[in-house]
């Protein structure tokens, strides 16, 4: 939709809500109202519906975990097919626990964006239709940010990404892409390791306290990454009611629904955070 000046006109997004759904043989948490409003399909995938063998069974989306590469490519193809995107238009970065953002503003930039992302990026921002971002997780926190225009960013936030601001860089990049204010964005937080299982050293706990205050600490050795992110997003102007947390722990649900690096002893697959604005 365009206004009289030729600029894209946008309405406010519906408030975010994450609901589990079936897509072909896959199961994922998504927001149908968001898809209906602006065409953006977001998904936090679960581990069923793929072809990978144990211990990566079955929808492993990570190529870096010693799974059969052909199985991973088939799993990624299944995700793209389930959500209506061409697999050749998928961007999957090399995640390095940093804060760099790979940006694809136009469909013609996808090759260049992939090259940048391969050098190491922990977020992907997309400003065009029919280009998808997929990031991989197994305890770290997946974050998807969506603007009313349908532009979006997907971020990978381990404890370093939370403290060092991968989420903040993704948010700032999306503000630059859209010219919009954060208060109009929807933020979605996928499954991650909850504080009940996330014991850290005193130095890490102090970094959380210094950055996000008492709300991010359960005690002196356990940190709450979701609470820290909610605090951080609110400090940058995101409305609290526009932050949806699936509120599921990857360790508590390891083996059944999600992958957990900590619960598996370090050998496991990766579930994903996927987003694309889909035409038609």
C-alpha positions, -999 to +999 in steps of 0.1 A: +000+000+000+013+035-008+002+069+003-003+101-018+034+108-017+043+074-030+058+062+002+047+029+018+019+034+042+017+011+072-008+004+099+000-008+134+007-044+137-016-066+158-001-073+193+022-103+191+011-138+200+030-170+196+010-202+190+021-237+180+011-248+146+016-275+120+031-268+086+033-298+064+053-323+086+068-295+107+058-280+140+067-245+149+056-215+169+043-186+148+020-156+148-009-160+122-023-125+129+011-110+119+011-130+087-024-119+078-015-083+086+018-078+067+027-111+051+056-119+074+058-155+083+079-160+115+086-194+130+105-210+158+109-246+147+108-277+168+130-307+162+105-331+145+097-335+108+132-339+094+155-366+081+186-364+104+196-395+124+203-395+161+217-376+179+206-349+155+171-363+150+154-350+131+149-315+119+185-304+125+192-271+107+228-266+116+256-275+091+283-271+117+275-299+141+289-330+122+255-341+109+253-354+074+253-322+052+228-336+028+204-343+056+207-307+068+202-293+033+170-314+030+158-302+064+163-266+053+145-273+021+116-287+040+114-256+062+114-234+031+088-255+014+066-255+045+066-217+048+064-210+011+099-197+002+124-206-025+154-223-008+177-204-031+165-172-013+175-183+022+202-165+042+219-185+070+248-167+087+279-181+103+270-173+139+300-163+160+285-149+193+291-113+181+268-084+172+273-078+135+242-077+113+240-089+077+216-066+058+196-076+026+178-044+016+170-056-020+165-090-035+194-084-058+217-081-028+212-117-016+246-130-028+265-101-013+246-105+020+253-142+021+290-135+016+290-110+044+270-133+067+295-162+060+323-141+075+304-140+108+271-124+117+246-130+146+217-112+130+202-108+096+179-078+086+158-081+055+140-052+038+126-069+008+100-096-001+106-133-007+140-134+010+142-155+042+165-155+072+173-186+092+194-187+124+202-218+144+199-225+182+204-250+209+200-230+242+208-195+230+179-171+227+163-166+192+148-131+186+127-119+157+118-082+153+091-072+128+082-037+116+048-027+103+062-023+068+070-061+068+108-055+071+123-077+098+154-088+117+164-122+132+191-123+159+211-150+178+216-141+214+237-163+237+247-147+269+274-128+250+249-116+224+225-105+252+252-085+271+271-073+240+239-063+222+232-084+191+195-077+197+202-040+201+222-038+168+194-057+150+168-033+164+189-002+154+194-016+120+157-022+115+150+014+126+175+026+099+159+004+073+124+016+080+127+051+095+103+039+121+102+040+159+108+009+180+075+014+198+058+002+166+078-030+162+068-065+174+095-085+192+093-123+194+115-144+218+117-181+210+127-210+232+160-207+252+177-221+283+159-207+313+174-196+345+165-228+363+192-245+342+215-216+333+242-215+359+270-190+352+301-176+368+302-145+390+317-124+362+289-132+338+263-126+364+279-092+372+277-083+335+240-090+334+234-070+366+254-041+353+236-041+320+200-050+330+197-048+367+183-072+393+154-084+370+180-104+350+192-123+380+175-152+398+204-154+423+241-148+422+248-177+398+216-179+376+207-154+349+174-149+331+182-140+294+145-134+286+141-109+314+173-092+303+161-089+267+127-076+278+144-050+299+168-041+271+142-038+244+120-016+267+150+007+274+152+012+236+116+021+232+098-011+224+064-013+241+062-041+267+029-053+252+047-057+219+072-083+232+060-120+230+080-147+248+072-183+240+084-190+275+097-225+269+130-238+282+152-258+258+167-279+286+133-288+302+121-298+267+153-312+254+149-345+234+112-340+228+107-306+212+140-287+211+178-292+210+199-283+240+237-281+239+239-282+277+214-311+282+230-332+255+266-327+267+275-308+235+263-331+208+230-322+192+213-305+163+199-270+160+164-257+158+157-225+140+143-190+140+129-183+105+114-152+090+103-141+055+078-117+040+060-138+014+043-123-016+010-138-029 
